[in-house]
Amino acid sequence: MSELRYAYNTNGCAHHRLPDALRLIAEAGYDGVALTLDWQHLDPLAPDWAARAVEVGRQLKGFGLGCVIETGARYLLSPDVKHEPTLINPTGEGRQRRQHFLQRAVDVAALLEAETVSCWAGVKQAAVSDEDAWGYLIEGYQELADYAKEREVVLSVEPEPGMFIETNADFRRLEANLSYDPDYFRLALDLGHVWVTGEGDPAAAVLEYADRIGTVSIEGMNRGVHIHLPLDEGDMEIPPLLSALRSIEFSGLVCVELSRESHRAHTAIPQALQLLRRFASS
């Protein structure tokens, strides 16, 4: 079985300057970084975003790190409401603002030669019907998928507990309504999310969606509780997940997402990789 490539998500080192975070990740021995675009880490809305992206690209190459672009910044688009506006926002202006941000993320990914851009649907507000939400998503993702393919960037959609696209089955419904190139539109598989929602066995999900996975996220997790934990905490077994990924010869980045551990990132970053290597050998 092939060796896995591991990355660490910068939402777990929010108190570090990006160059320092990249250095810590590289020195720990990771193969890549899941770069969450945010005001303090390569702000995609800053006037000099392109020049900064080029500089980050140089830093990544210098450290020998691959890259996945993450778009889950909490308050980048609105300081008042977490994760808003989304592609299912009640207003056309709000949906377009999210679309502009996601397209900018694709532009950043192209400059960084990132493996994929990961994004999610968002939480449906009460003012939006299910029918309208599906319509907004299909329209929004079709536009975004076309935009990404034109720039030869892979787009990966992440089901997220509590959001409108919550399960892998929801992802299947979405993609069934889109016209896309399967090489450029894929699933961002968060193994802990499969465990939280109770949709099934995360290891089985790896096998089921083997031909559709664009990137993988991993963390410790308890069934039914959406809190990202260190890899040696929670009731989700990690070794079978790594074994499943190796069995399908997954070559993308397996990204540790510990957004609650920024206060101890200097220790959490190396500890997570040590645990992954221990679990992989067990």
DRENDO-1510 file (C-alpha; in Angstrom, 1 decimal, always signed):
<recs>
REC; n; res; u; v; w
REC; 1; MET; +0.0; +0.0; +0.0 .
REC; 2; SER; +1.2; +3.5; -0.8 .
REC; 3; GLU; +2.4; +6.0; +1.9 .
REC; 4; LEU; +0.0; +8.8; +2.7 .
REC; 5; ARG; +0.8; +12.5; +2.4 .
REC; 6; TYR; -0.1; +14.6; +5.4 .
REC; 7; ALA; -0.9; +18.3; +5.8 .
REC; 8; TYR; -1.9; +20.7; +8.6 .
REC; 9; ASN; -4.7; +23.2; +8.3 .
REC; 10; THR; -3.7; +26.8; +9.1 .
REC; 11; ASN; -7.0; +27.4; +10.9 .
REC; 12; GLY; -5.2; +25.6; +13.7 .
REC; 13; CYS; -2.4; +28.1; +13.9 .
REC; 14; ALA; -4.5; +31.3; +13.7 .
REC; 15; HIS; -2.2; +33.2; +16.2 .
REC; 16; HIS; +0.9; +32.7; +14.1 .
REC; 17; ARG; +2.1; +34.7; +11.2 .
REC; 18; LEU; +1.7; +32.6; +8.0 .
REC; 19; PRO; +5.5; +32.3; +7.3 .
REC; 20; ASP; +6.0; +31.1; +10.9 .
REC; 21; ALA; +3.1; +28.6; +10.6 .
REC; 22; LEU; +4.4; +27.2; +7.3 .
REC; 23; ARG; +7.9; +26.8; +8.9 .
REC; 24; LEU; +6.5; +24.9; +11.9 .
REC; 25; ILE; +4.5; +22.7; +9.6 .
REC; 26; ALA; +7.4; +22.0; +7.4 .
REC; 27; GLU; +9.8; +21.4; +10.3 .
REC; 28; ALA; +7.4; +18.9; +11.8 .
REC; 29; GLY; +7.7; +16.8; +8.7 .
REC; 30; TYR; +4.4; +17.4; +6.9 .
REC; 31; ASP; +4.1; +17.1; +3.1 .
REC; 32; GLY; +1.7; +20.0; +2.7 .
REC; 33; VAL; -0.6; +22.6; +4.2 .
REC; 34; ALA; -4.3; +23.2; +4.1 .
REC; 35; LEU; -4.3; +27.0; +3.7 .
REC; 36; THR; -7.4; +28.6; +5.1 .
REC; 37; LEU; -7.7; +32.0; +3.4 .
REC; 38; ASP; -8.3; +34.6; +6.1 .
REC; 39; TRP; -7.6; +38.2; +7.0 .
REC; 40; GLN; -4.3; +37.2; +8.8 .
REC; 41; HIS; -3.3; +34.4; +6.5 .
REC; 42; LEU; -3.2; +35.5; +2.8 .
REC; 43; ASP; -6.3; +37.7; +2.8 .
REC; 44; PRO; -7.9; +37.1; -0.6 .
REC; 45; LEU; -9.8; +40.4; -0.4 .
REC; 46; ALA; -6.7; +42.6; +0.2 .
REC; 47; PRO; -5.6; +44.9; -2.7 .
REC; 48; ASP; -2.3; +43.1; -3.0 .
REC; 49; TRP; -3.7; +39.6; -2.8 .
REC; 50; ALA; -2.0; +38.4; -6.0 .
REC; 51; ALA; +1.5; +39.6; -5.1 .
REC; 52; ARG; +1.0; +38.1; -1.6 .
REC; 53; ALA; -0.1; +34.8; -3.2 .
REC; 54; VAL; +3.0; +34.7; -5.4 .
REC; 55; GLU; +5.2; +35.3; -2.3 .
REC; 56; VAL; +3.4; +32.5; -0.4 .
REC; 57; GLY; +3.9; +30.3; -3.4 .
REC; 58; ARG; +7.7; +30.9; -3.1 .
REC; 59; GLN; +7.6; +30.1; +0.6 .
REC; 60; LEU; +5.7; +26.8; -0.1 .
REC; 61; LYS; +8.2; +25.7; -2.7 .
REC; 62; GLY; +11.1; +26.7; -0.4 .
REC; 63; PHE; +9.6; +24.5; +2.4 .
REC; 64; GLY; +8.7; +21.7; +0.0 .
REC; 65; LEU; +5.0; +21.8; +0.9 .
REC; 66; GLY; +2.1; +20.9; -1.2 .
REC; 67; CYS; -1.1; +22.9; -0.8 .
REC; 68; VAL; -4.9; +22.7; -0.5 .
REC; 69; ILE; -6.9; +25.9; -0.4 .
REC; 70; GLU; -9.6; +26.0; +2.3 .
REC; 71; THR; -12.4; +28.6; +2.3 .
REC; 72; GLY; -13.9; +28.2; +5.8 .
REC; 73; ALA; -12.8; +31.5; +7.4 .
REC; 74; ARG; -15.5; +32.4; +9.9 .
REC; 75; TYR; -15.7; +36.2; +9.7 .
REC; 76; LEU; -13.9; +37.1; +6.5 .
REC; 77; LEU; -17.0; +38.2; +4.6 .
REC; 78; SER; -19.0; +39.5; +7.5 .
REC; 79; PRO; -17.9; +40.6; +11.0 .
REC; 80; ASP; -21.4; +40.2; +12.3 .
REC; 81; VAL; -22.5; +36.6; +11.2 .
REC; 82; LYS; -20.2; +33.6; +11.1 .
REC; 83; HIS; -19.7; +32.1; +7.6 .
REC; 84; GLU; -22.1; +34.5; +6.0 .
REC; 85; PRO; -23.0; +35.3; +3.3 .
REC; 86; THR; -23.1; +31.9; +1.6 .
REC; 87; LEU; -24.3; +30.5; -1.8 .
REC; 88; ILE; -27.7; +30.0; -0.2 .
REC; 89; ASN; -28.0; +33.5; +1.3 .
REC; 90; PRO; -31.5; +35.0; +0.9 .
REC; 91; THR; -30.2; +37.9; -1.1 .
REC; 92; GLY; -28.7; +37.9; -4.5 .
REC; 93; GLU; -26.0; +40.4; -3.4 .
REC; 94; GLY; -25.0; +38.0; -0.6 .
REC; 95; ARG; -24.8; +35.0; -2.9 .
REC; 96; GLN; -22.7; +37.0; -5.3 .
REC; 97; ARG; -20.3; +38.1; -2.6 .
REC; 98; ARG; -19.7; +34.5; -1.7 .
REC; 99; GLN; -19.3; +33.6; -5.3 .
REC; 100; HIS; -16.7; +36.3; -5.8 .
REC; 101; PHE; -14.8; +35.1; -2.8 .
REC; 102; LEU; -14.8; +31.5; -4.0 .
REC; 103; GLN; -13.7; +32.5; -7.4 .
REC; 104; ARG; -10.9; +34.5; -5.8 .
REC; 105; ALA; -9.9; +31.4; -3.9 .
REC; 106; VAL; -9.7; +29.6; -7.2 .
REC; 107; ASP; -7.4; +32.4; -8.5 .
REC; 108; VAL; -5.2; +32.0; -5.5 .
REC; 109; ALA; -5.1; +28.2; -6.0 .
REC; 110; ALA; -4.0; +28.7; -9.6 .
REC; 111; LEU; -1.1; +30.9; -8.5 .
REC; 112; LEU; -0.1; +28.5; -5.8 .
REC; 113; GLU; -0.6; +25.4; -8.0 .
REC; 114; ALA; -2.8; +24.0; -5.2 .
REC; 115; GLU; -4.2; +20.5; -5.4 .
REC; 116; THR; -7.7; +21.7; -4.9 .
REC; 117; VAL; -10.0; +24.3; -3.4 .
REC; 118; SER; -12.3; +23.0; -0.7 .
REC; 119; CYS; -15.6; +24.7; +0.0 .
REC; 120; TRP; -19.0; +24.1; +1.6 .
REC; 121; ALA; -22.7; +25.1; +1.1 .
REC; 122; GLY; -23.5; +27.0; +4.3 .
REC; 123; VAL; -26.4; +27.0; +6.7 .
REC; 124; LYS; -29.9; +27.6; +5.2 .
REC; 125; GLN; -31.6; +30.5; +6.8 .
REC; 126; ALA; -35.3; +30.3; +7.7 .
REC; 127; ALA; -36.3; +32.7; +4.9 .
REC; 128; VAL; -35.0; +30.3; +2.3 .
REC; 129; SER; -37.0; +27.2; +1.2 .
REC; 130; ASP; -35.4; +23.9; +0.5 .
REC; 131; GLU; -36.4; +24.2; -3.1 .
REC; 132; ASP; -34.8; +27.7; -3.4 .
REC; 133; ALA; -31.7; +26.6; -1.6 .
REC; 134; TRP; -31.1; +23.7; -4.1 .
REC; 135; GLY; -31.7; +26.1; -6.9 .
REC; 136; TYR; -29.2; +28.7; -5.5 .
REC; 137; LEU; -26.6; +25.9; -4.9 .
REC; 138; ILE; -26.9; +24.4; -8.4 .
REC; 139; GLU; -26.6; +27.8; -10.0 .
REC; 140; GLY; -23.8; +28.9; -7.8 .
REC; 141; TYR; -21.7; +25.7; -8.0 .
REC; 142; GLN; -22.3; +25.4; -11.8 .
REC; 143; GLU; -20.8; +28.9; -12.2 .
REC; 144; LEU; -18.0; +28.1; -9.8 .
REC; 145; ALA; -17.2; +24.7; -11.4 .
REC; 146; ASP; -17.0; +26.3; -14.8 .
REC; 147; TYR; -14.7; +29.0; -13.5 .
REC; 148; ALA; -12.4; +26.5; -11.8 .
REC; 149; LYS; -12.1; +24.3; -14.8 .
REC; 150; GLU; -11.2; +27.2; -17.1 .
REC; 151; ARG; -8.3; +27.8; -14.7 .
REC; 152; GLU; -7.4; +24.1; -14.4 .
REC; 153; VAL; -8.2; +24.2; -10.7 .
REC; 154; VAL; -9.9; +21.2; -9.0 .
REC; 155; LEU; -13.0; +22.2; -6.9 .
REC; 156; SER; -14.0; +20.0; -4.0 .
REC; 157; VAL; -17.2; +20.3; -2.1 .
REC; 158; GLU; -17.2; +19.4; +1.7 .
REC; 159; PRO; -20.3; +18.2; +3.4 .
REC; 160; GLU; -20.5; +19.9; +6.8 .
REC; 161; PRO; -22.6; +18.9; +9.8 .
REC; 162; GLY; -25.4; +21.4; +10.3 .
REC; 163; MET; -25.1; +22.9; +6.8 .
REC; 164; PHE; -27.4; +22.4; +3.8 .
REC; 165; ILE; -25.0; +19.9; +2.2 .
REC; 166; GLU; -24.5; +17.9; +5.3 .
REC; 167; THR; -23.7; +14.4; +4.1 .
REC; 168; ASN; -22.0; +12.6; +1.2 .
REC; 169; ALA; -25.4; +11.7; -0.1 .
REC; 170; ASP; -26.2; +15.4; -0.3 .
REC; 171; PHE; -23.1; +15.8; -2.3 .
REC; 172; ARG; -24.2; +13.1; -4.7 .
REC; 173; ARG; -27.5; +14.9; -5.1 .
REC; 174; LEU; -25.7; +18.1; -5.9 .
REC; 175; GLU; -23.3; +16.7; -8.4 .
REC; 176; ALA; -26.2; +14.8; -10.2 .
REC; 177; ASN; -27.7; +18.3; -11.0 .
REC; 178; LEU; -24.5; +19.8; -12.4 .
REC; 179; SER; -22.7; +19.6; -15.7 .
REC; 180; TYR; -19.0; +19.2; -14.8 .
REC; 181; ASP; -15.7; +17.5; -15.7 .
REC; 182; PRO; -15.1; +14.8; -13.0 .
REC; 183; ASP; -11.4; +15.7; -13.1 .
REC; 184; TYR; -12.2; +19.2; -11.8 .
REC; 185; PHE; -15.2; +18.7; -9.5 .
REC; 186; ARG; -14.8; +16.4; -6.5 .
REC; 187; LEU; -15.7; +15.5; -2.9 .
REC; 188; ALA; -13.8; +17.0; +0.0 .
REC; 189; LEU; -14.1; +14.1; +2.5 .
REC; 190; ASP; -13.9; +15.0; +6.1 .
REC; 191; LEU; -13.8; +11.7; +7.9 .
REC; 192; GLY; -14.9; +13.1; +11.2 .
REC; 193; HIS; -18.0; +14.6; +9.6 .
REC; 194; VAL; -19.1; +11.2; +8.4 .
REC; 195; TRP; -18.7; +10.0; +12.0 .
REC; 196; VAL; -20.6; +12.9; +13.5 .
REC; 197; THR; -23.6; +12.7; +11.2 .
REC; 198; GLY; -23.9; +8.9; +11.6 .
REC; 199; GLU; -24.2; +8.6; +7.8 .
REC; 200; GLY; -22.0; +5.5; +8.0 .
REC; 201; ASP; -18.5; +4.1; +8.6 .
REC; 202; PRO; -15.9; +6.7; +7.6 .
REC; 203; ALA; -13.6; +3.9; +6.3 .
REC; 204; ALA; -16.4; +2.6; +4.2 .
REC; 205; ALA; -16.9; +6.1; +2.8 .
REC; 206; VAL; -13.3; +6.2; +1.7 .
REC; 207; LEU; -13.9; +3.0; -0.4 .
REC; 208; GLU; -17.3; +4.1; -1.7 .
REC; 209; TYR; -16.1; +7.5; -2.9 .
REC; 210; ALA; -12.6; +6.5; -3.9 .
REC; 211; ASP; -13.0; +7.8; -7.4 .
REC; 212; ARG; -14.5; +11.1; -6.3 .
REC; 213; ILE; -12.2; +12.3; -3.5 .
REC; 214; GLY; -10.3; +15.6; -4.0 .
REC; 215; THR; -8.9; +16.0; -0.5 .
REC; 216; VAL; -9.4; +14.5; +2.9 .
REC; 217; SER; -9.6; +16.1; +6.4 .
REC; 218; ILE; -9.0; +14.1; +9.6 .
REC; 219; GLU; -9.3; +14.9; +13.3 .
REC; 220; GLY; -10.4; +13.2; +16.5 .
REC; 221; MET; -14.3; +13.1; +16.8 .
REC; 222; ASN; -17.1; +11.9; +19.0 .
REC; 223; ARG; -20.2; +10.5; +17.4 .
REC; 224; GLY; -22.9; +13.1; +17.2 .
REC; 225; VAL; -20.8; +16.0; +18.5 .
REC; 226; HIS; -19.2; +18.3; +15.9 .
REC; 227; ILE; -16.1; +19.3; +17.8 .
REC; 228; HIS; -12.7; +18.8; +16.2 .
REC; 229; LEU; -10.4; +17.1; +18.7 .
REC; 230; PRO; -6.8; +16.0; +18.8 .
REC; 231; LEU; -6.3; +12.7; +17.0 .
REC; 232; ASP; -5.9; +10.6; +20.2 .
REC; 233; GLU; -9.3; +11.9; +21.6 .
REC; 234; GLY; -12.9; +11.0; +20.7 .
REC; 235; ASP; -14.5; +7.7; +19.9 .
REC; 236; MET; -13.7; +7.5; +16.1 .
REC; 237; GLU; -10.9; +5.0; +15.4 .
REC; 238; ILE; -8.2; +6.5; +13.3 .
REC; 239; PRO; -6.1; +3.4; +12.1 .
REC; 240; PRO; -8.8; +1.9; +10.0 .
REC; 241; LEU; -9.3; +5.2; +8.2 .
REC; 242; LEU; -5.6; +5.5; +7.3 .
REC; 243; SER; -5.6; +1.8; +6.2 .
REC; 244; ALA; -8.6; +2.5; +3.9 .
REC; 245; LEU; -6.9; +5.5; +2.4 .
REC; 246; ARG; -3.8; +3.5; +1.7 .
REC; 247; SER; -5.8; +0.7; +0.2 .
REC; 248; ILE; -7.2; +3.0; -2.5 .
REC; 249; GLU; -3.7; +4.5; -3.0 .
REC; 250; PHE; -5.0; +8.0; -2.2 .
REC; 251; SER; -2.3; +10.4; -3.4 .
REC; 252; GLY; -3.8; +13.7; -2.2 .
REC; 253; LEU; -3.2; +15.5; +1.0 .
REC; 254; VAL; -4.7; +14.1; +4.2 .
REC; 255; CYS; -5.3; +17.3; +6.2 .
REC; 256; VAL; -5.3; +17.5; +10.0 .
REC; 257; GLU; -8.0; +20.1; +11.0 .
REC; 258; LEU; -7.7; +21.3; +14.6 .
REC; 259; SER; -9.2; +24.7; +14.5 .
REC; 260; ARG; -9.6; +24.8; +18.3 .
REC; 261; GLU; -5.9; +24.2; +19.0 .
REC; 262; SER; -4.4; +27.5; +17.8 .
REC; 263; HIS; -3.5; +28.4; +21.4 .
REC; 264; ARG; -1.0; +25.5; +21.4 .
REC; 265; ALA; -0.2; +25.2; +17.7 .
REC; 266; HIS; +3.6; +24.9; +18.4 .
REC; 267; THR; +3.0; +21.6; +20.1 .
REC; 268; ALA; -0.2; +20.4; +18.4 .
REC; 269; ILE; +1.4; +20.5; +14.9 .
REC; 270; PRO; +4.2; +18.0; +15.6 .
REC; 271; GLN; +2.0; +15.9; +18.0 .
REC; 272; ALA; -0.6; +15.4; +15.3 .
REC; 273; LEU; +1.9; +14.0; +12.8 .
REC; 274; GLN; +3.5; +11.8; +15.4 .
REC; 275; LEU; +0.1; +10.3; +16.1 .
REC; 276; LEU; -0.7; +9.8; +12.5 .
REC; 277; ARG; +2.5; +7.9; +11.9 .
REC; 278; ARG; +1.9; +5.8; +15.0 .
REC; 279; PHE; -1.7; +5.0; +13.9 .
REC; 280; ALA; -0.5; +4.2; +10.4 .
REC; 281; SER; +1.9; +1.6; +11.7 .
REC; 282; SER; -0.6; +0.0; +14.2 .
</recs>
